[in-house]
Amino acid sequence: MIAQGKFRGEKVAYPDGDGCCIWIPIDEDEDIGICFDFDAEDIDDLVKILTALSISPAEVYTQQEAPNE
């Protein structure tokens, strides 16, 4: 397992290729949390999108009114 800030990650070699998982632990259990699974071959694309998100301006949230029923 790899840890960076509040995130945890791992890479596992499966018969059909390497798989990765990133998660945020819930409570004190480091092995349980909300996770995102992906193929190791997609790491470069993930790095690119995370880099783009880190430098892009945030869209301003505006609350939508619910349609009348």
Phi, psi and omega in degrees: 000143177246139179238138175214109184061230180273358183265150174233153180208159176207156175235131183234134177273112176257164179302329182262010177134169181281136178240150181233157177216135174239137179210164173249118182299148174258127181058220184272348183279110183292339186265359182236131178178187177279125188234164177226117180260145180200161177284144179301329180293348179266001183302316182300319178294321178296318178299317180296316181290324177294321177296316179297319178296323184292335182251353182276149176288150179281141173287142180279125180284132172232130182287133179267141176280142178289140178294149178291138180257000000 
